[in-house]
């Protein structure tokens, strides 16, 4: 027989992990949409700046990585 409290705790952890990844993904999408639009405008005028702008476009991707790490920590119950 499964304990109801343990089941609800597991459900809460799963929901928290999903929110961590989803929040990181939404934040990254919002940041990259603004940066991407600005980068295309700059590249149209100065193509030699493309490499520098690519780095600025990739930096927000760390939000998803951080969200994924938090989700893994929640699922594995690290620190508790």
Phi and psi in radians as a Rosetta constraint file:
Dihedral C 1 N 2 CA 2 C 2 CIRCULARHARMONIC -1.629 0.35
Dihedral N 2 CA 2 C 2 N 3 CIRCULARHARMONIC 2.372 0.35
Dihedral C 2 N 3 CA 3 C 3 CIRCULARHARMONIC -1.306 0.35
Dihedral N 3 CA 3 C 3 N 4 CIRCULARHARMONIC 2.264 0.35
Dihedral C 3 N 4 CA 4 C 4 CIRCULARHARMONIC -1.083 0.35
Dihedral N 4 CA 4 C 4 N 5 CIRCULARHARMONIC -0.697 0.35
Dihedral C 4 N 5 CA 5 C 5 CIRCULARHARMONIC -1.099 0.35
Dihedral N 5 CA 5 C 5 N 6 CIRCULARHARMONIC -0.719 0.35
Dihedral C 5 N 6 CA 6 C 6 CIRCULARHARMONIC -1.165 0.35
Dihedral N 6 CA 6 C 6 N 7 CIRCULARHARMONIC -0.666 0.35
Dihedral C 6 N 7 CA 7 C 7 CIRCULARHARMONIC -1.138 0.35
Dihedral N 7 CA 7 C 7 N 8 CIRCULARHARMONIC -0.744 0.35
Dihedral C 7 N 8 CA 8 C 8 CIRCULARHARMONIC -1.184 0.35
Dihedral N 8 CA 8 C 8 N 9 CIRCULARHARMONIC -0.620 0.35
Dihedral C 8 N 9 CA 9 C 9 CIRCULARHARMONIC -1.128 0.35
Dihedral N 9 CA 9 C 9 N 10 CIRCULARHARMONIC -0.731 0.35
Dihedral C 9 N 10 CA 10 C 10 CIRCULARHARMONIC -1.134 0.35
Dihedral N 10 CA 10 C 10 N 11 CIRCULARHARMONIC -0.704 0.35
Dihedral C 10 N 11 CA 11 C 11 CIRCULARHARMONIC -1.089 0.35
Dihedral N 11 CA 11 C 11 N 12 CIRCULARHARMONIC -0.741 0.35
Dihedral C 11 N 12 CA 12 C 12 CIRCULARHARMONIC -1.099 0.35
Dihedral N 12 CA 12 C 12 N 13 CIRCULARHARMONIC -0.689 0.35
Dihedral C 12 N 13 CA 13 C 13 CIRCULARHARMONIC -1.138 0.35
Dihedral N 13 CA 13 C 13 N 14 CIRCULARHARMONIC -0.739 0.35
Dihedral C 13 N 14 CA 14 C 14 CIRCULARHARMONIC -1.127 0.35
Dihedral N 14 CA 14 C 14 N 15 CIRCULARHARMONIC -0.720 0.35
Dihedral C 14 N 15 CA 15 C 15 CIRCULARHARMONIC -1.153 0.35
Dihedral N 15 CA 15 C 15 N 16 CIRCULARHARMONIC -0.725 0.35
Dihedral C 15 N 16 CA 16 C 16 CIRCULARHARMONIC -1.081 0.35
Dihedral N 16 CA 16 C 16 N 17 CIRCULARHARMONIC -0.712 0.35
Dihedral C 16 N 17 CA 17 C 17 CIRCULARHARMONIC -1.131 0.35
Dihedral N 17 CA 17 C 17 N 18 CIRCULARHARMONIC -0.713 0.35
Dihedral C 17 N 18 CA 18 C 18 CIRCULARHARMONIC -1.129 0.35
Dihedral N 18 CA 18 C 18 N 19 CIRCULARHARMONIC -0.698 0.35
Dihedral C 18 N 19 CA 19 C 19 CIRCULARHARMONIC -1.144 0.35
Dihedral N 19 CA 19 C 19 N 20 CIRCULARHARMONIC -0.651 0.35
Dihedral C 19 N 20 CA 20 C 20 CIRCULARHARMONIC -1.090 0.35
Dihedral N 20 CA 20 C 20 N 21 CIRCULARHARMONIC -0.789 0.35
Dihedral C 20 N 21 CA 21 C 21 CIRCULARHARMONIC -1.239 0.35
Dihedral N 21 CA 21 C 21 N 22 CIRCULARHARMONIC -0.759 0.35
Dihedral C 21 N 22 CA 22 C 22 CIRCULARHARMONIC -1.105 0.35
Dihedral N 22 CA 22 C 22 N 23 CIRCULARHARMONIC -0.750 0.35
Dihedral C 22 N 23 CA 23 C 23 CIRCULARHARMONIC -1.084 0.35
Dihedral N 23 CA 23 C 23 N 24 CIRCULARHARMONIC -0.736 0.35
Dihedral C 23 N 24 CA 24 C 24 CIRCULARHARMONIC -1.113 0.35
Dihedral N 24 CA 24 C 24 N 25 CIRCULARHARMONIC -0.689 0.35
Dihedral C 24 N 25 CA 25 C 25 CIRCULARHARMONIC -1.186 0.35
Dihedral N 25 CA 25 C 25 N 26 CIRCULARHARMONIC -0.714 0.35
Dihedral C 25 N 26 CA 26 C 26 CIRCULARHARMONIC -1.184 0.35
Dihedral N 26 CA 26 C 26 N 27 CIRCULARHARMONIC -0.748 0.35
Dihedral C 26 N 27 CA 27 C 27 CIRCULARHARMONIC -1.066 0.35
Dihedral N 27 CA 27 C 27 N 28 CIRCULARHARMONIC -0.722 0.35
Dihedral C 27 N 28 CA 28 C 28 CIRCULARHARMONIC -1.128 0.35
Dihedral N 28 CA 28 C 28 N 29 CIRCULARHARMONIC -0.750 0.35
Dihedral C 28 N 29 CA 29 C 29 CIRCULARHARMONIC -1.079 0.35
Dihedral N 29 CA 29 C 29 N 30 CIRCULARHARMONIC -0.728 0.35
Dihedral C 29 N 30 CA 30 C 30 CIRCULARHARMONIC -1.147 0.35
Dihedral N 30 CA 30 C 30 N 31 CIRCULARHARMONIC -0.739 0.35
Dihedral C 30 N 31 CA 31 C 31 CIRCULARHARMONIC -1.189 0.35
Dihedral N 31 CA 31 C 31 N 32 CIRCULARHARMONIC -0.777 0.35
Dihedral C 31 N 32 CA 32 C 32 CIRCULARHARMONIC -1.210 0.35
Dihedral N 32 CA 32 C 32 N 33 CIRCULARHARMONIC -0.501 0.35
Dihedral C 32 N 33 CA 33 C 33 CIRCULARHARMONIC -1.160 0.35
Dihedral N 33 CA 33 C 33 N 34 CIRCULARHARMONIC -0.733 0.35
Dihedral C 33 N 34 CA 34 C 34 CIRCULARHARMONIC -1.238 0.35
Dihedral N 34 CA 34 C 34 N 35 CIRCULARHARMONIC -0.763 0.35
Dihedral C 34 N 35 CA 35 C 35 CIRCULARHARMONIC -1.169 0.35
Dihedral N 35 CA 35 C 35 N 36 CIRCULARHARMONIC -0.711 0.35
Dihedral C 35 N 36 CA 36 C 36 CIRCULARHARMONIC -1.092 0.35
Dihedral N 36 CA 36 C 36 N 37 CIRCULARHARMONIC -0.743 0.35
Dihedral C 36 N 37 CA 37 C 37 CIRCULARHARMONIC -1.107 0.35
Dihedral N 37 CA 37 C 37 N 38 CIRCULARHARMONIC -0.755 0.35
Dihedral C 37 N 38 CA 38 C 38 CIRCULARHARMONIC -1.187 0.35
Dihedral N 38 CA 38 C 38 N 39 CIRCULARHARMONIC -0.672 0.35
Dihedral C 38 N 39 CA 39 C 39 CIRCULARHARMONIC -1.140 0.35
Dihedral N 39 CA 39 C 39 N 40 CIRCULARHARMONIC -0.694 0.35
Dihedral C 39 N 40 CA 40 C 40 CIRCULARHARMONIC -1.096 0.35
Dihedral N 40 CA 40 C 40 N 41 CIRCULARHARMONIC -0.687 0.35
Dihedral C 40 N 41 CA 41 C 41 CIRCULARHARMONIC -1.111 0.35
Dihedral N 41 CA 41 C 41 N 42 CIRCULARHARMONIC -0.725 0.35
Dihedral C 41 N 42 CA 42 C 42 CIRCULARHARMONIC -1.208 0.35
Dihedral N 42 CA 42 C 42 N 43 CIRCULARHARMONIC -0.728 0.35
Dihedral C 42 N 43 CA 43 C 43 CIRCULARHARMONIC -1.121 0.35
Dihedral N 43 CA 43 C 43 N 44 CIRCULARHARMONIC -0.583 0.35
Dihedral C 43 N 44 CA 44 C 44 CIRCULARHARMONIC -1.101 0.35
Dihedral N 44 CA 44 C 44 N 45 CIRCULARHARMONIC -0.586 0.35
Dihedral C 44 N 45 CA 45 C 45 CIRCULARHARMONIC -1.586 0.35
Dihedral N 45 CA 45 C 45 N 46 CIRCULARHARMONIC -0.663 0.35
Dihedral C 45 N 46 CA 46 C 46 CIRCULARHARMONIC -2.359 0.35
Dihedral N 46 CA 46 C 46 N 47 CIRCULARHARMONIC 1.519 0.35
Dihedral C 46 N 47 CA 47 C 47 CIRCULARHARMONIC -1.070 0.35
Dihedral N 47 CA 47 C 47 N 48 CIRCULARHARMONIC -0.399 0.35
Dihedral C 47 N 48 CA 48 C 48 CIRCULARHARMONIC -1.208 0.35
Dihedral N 48 CA 48 C 48 N 49 CIRCULARHARMONIC -0.223 0.35
Dihedral C 48 N 49 CA 49 C 49 CIRCULARHARMONIC -1.559 0.35
Dihedral N 49 CA 49 C 49 N 50 CIRCULARHARMONIC 0.089 0.35
Dihedral C 49 N 50 CA 50 C 50 CIRCULARHARMONIC -1.070 0.35
Dihedral N 50 CA 50 C 50 N 51 CIRCULARHARMONIC -0.720 0.35
Dihedral C 50 N 51 CA 51 C 51 CIRCULARHARMONIC -1.109 0.35
Dihedral N 51 CA 51 C 51 N 52 CIRCULARHARMONIC -0.737 0.35
Dihedral C 51 N 52 CA 52 C 52 CIRCULARHARMONIC -1.141 0.35
Dihedral N 52 CA 52 C 52 N 53 CIRCULARHARMONIC -0.688 0.35
Dihedral C 52 N 53 CA 53 C 53 CIRCULARHARMONIC -1.271 0.35
Dihedral N 53 CA 53 C 53 N 54 CIRCULARHARMONIC -0.501 0.35
Dihedral C 53 N 54 CA 54 C 54 CIRCULARHARMONIC -1.104 0.35
Dihedral N 54 CA 54 C 54 N 55 CIRCULARHARMONIC -0.666 0.35
Dihedral C 54 N 55 CA 55 C 55 CIRCULARHARMONIC -1.102 0.35
Dihedral N 55 CA 55 C 55 N 56 CIRCULARHARMONIC -0.750 0.35
Dihedral C 55 N 56 CA 56 C 56 CIRCULARHARMONIC -1.122 0.35
Dihedral N 56 CA 56 C 56 N 57 CIRCULARHARMONIC -0.531 0.35
Dihedral C 56 N 57 CA 57 C 57 CIRCULARHARMONIC -1.298 0.35
Dihedral N 57 CA 57 C 57 N 58 CIRCULARHARMONIC -0.509 0.35
Dihedral C 57 N 58 CA 58 C 58 CIRCULARHARMONIC -1.498 0.35
Dihedral N 58 CA 58 C 58 N 59 CIRCULARHARMONIC -0.444 0.35
Dihedral C 58 N 59 CA 59 C 59 CIRCULARHARMONIC -0.966 0.35
Dihedral N 59 CA 59 C 59 N 60 CIRCULARHARMONIC -0.763 0.35
Dihedral C 59 N 60 CA 60 C 60 CIRCULARHARMONIC -1.119 0.35
Dihedral N 60 CA 60 C 60 N 61 CIRCULARHARMONIC -0.274 0.35
Dihedral C 60 N 61 CA 61 C 61 CIRCULARHARMONIC -1.079 0.35
Dihedral N 61 CA 61 C 61 N 62 CIRCULARHARMONIC -0.367 0.35
Dihedral C 61 N 62 CA 62 C 62 CIRCULARHARMONIC -1.135 0.35
Dihedral N 62 CA 62 C 62 N 63 CIRCULARHARMONIC -0.407 0.35
Dihedral C 62 N 63 CA 63 C 63 CIRCULARHARMONIC -1.067 0.35
Dihedral N 63 CA 63 C 63 N 64 CIRCULARHARMONIC -0.722 0.35
Dihedral C 63 N 64 CA 64 C 64 CIRCULARHARMONIC -1.163 0.35
Dihedral N 64 CA 64 C 64 N 65 CIRCULARHARMONIC -0.709 0.35
Dihedral C 64 N 65 CA 65 C 65 CIRCULARHARMONIC -1.099 0.35
Dihedral N 65 CA 65 C 65 N 66 CIRCULARHARMONIC -0.765 0.35
Dihedral C 65 N 66 CA 66 C 66 CIRCULARHARMONIC -1.088 0.35
Dihedral N 66 CA 66 C 66 N 67 CIRCULARHARMONIC -0.739 0.35
Dihedral C 66 N 67 CA 67 C 67 CIRCULARHARMONIC -1.078 0.35
Dihedral N 67 CA 67 C 67 N 68 CIRCULARHARMONIC -0.695 0.35
Dihedral C 67 N 68 CA 68 C 68 CIRCULARHARMONIC -1.165 0.35
Dihedral N 68 CA 68 C 68 N 69 CIRCULARHARMONIC -0.711 0.35
Dihedral C 68 N 69 CA 69 C 69 CIRCULARHARMONIC -1.101 0.35
Dihedral N 69 CA 69 C 69 N 70 CIRCULARHARMONIC -0.748 0.35
Dihedral C 69 N 70 CA 70 C 70 CIRCULARHARMONIC -1.091 0.35
Dihedral N 70 CA 70 C 70 N 71 CIRCULARHARMONIC -0.720 0.35
Dihedral C 70 N 71 CA 71 C 71 CIRCULARHARMONIC -1.085 0.35
Dihedral N 71 CA 71 C 71 N 72 CIRCULARHARMONIC -0.751 0.35
Dihedral C 71 N 72 CA 72 C 72 CIRCULARHARMONIC -1.097 0.35
Dihedral N 72 CA 72 C 72 N 73 CIRCULARHARMONIC -0.736 0.35
Dihedral C 72 N 73 CA 73 C 73 CIRCULARHARMONIC -1.102 0.35
Dihedral N 73 CA 73 C 73 N 74 CIRCULARHARMONIC -0.673 0.35
Dihedral C 73 N 74 CA 74 C 74 CIRCULARHARMONIC -1.158 0.35
Dihedral N 74 CA 74 C 74 N 75 CIRCULARHARMONIC -0.792 0.35
Dihedral C 74 N 75 CA 75 C 75 CIRCULARHARMONIC -1.149 0.35
Dihedral N 75 CA 75 C 75 N 76 CIRCULARHARMONIC -0.673 0.35
Dihedral C 75 N 76 CA 76 C 76 CIRCULARHARMONIC -1.487 0.35
Dihedral N 76 CA 76 C 76 N 77 CIRCULARHARMONIC -0.027 0.35
Dihedral C 76 N 77 CA 77 C 77 CIRCULARHARMONIC 0.968 0.35
Dihedral N 77 CA 77 C 77 N 78 CIRCULARHARMONIC 0.819 0.35
Dihedral C 77 N 78 CA 78 C 78 CIRCULARHARMONIC -1.318 0.35
Dihedral N 78 CA 78 C 78 N 79 CIRCULARHARMONIC 2.384 0.35
Dihedral C 78 N 79 CA 79 C 79 CIRCULARHARMONIC 1.433 0.35
Dihedral N 79 CA 79 C 79 N 80 CIRCULARHARMONIC 0.279 0.35
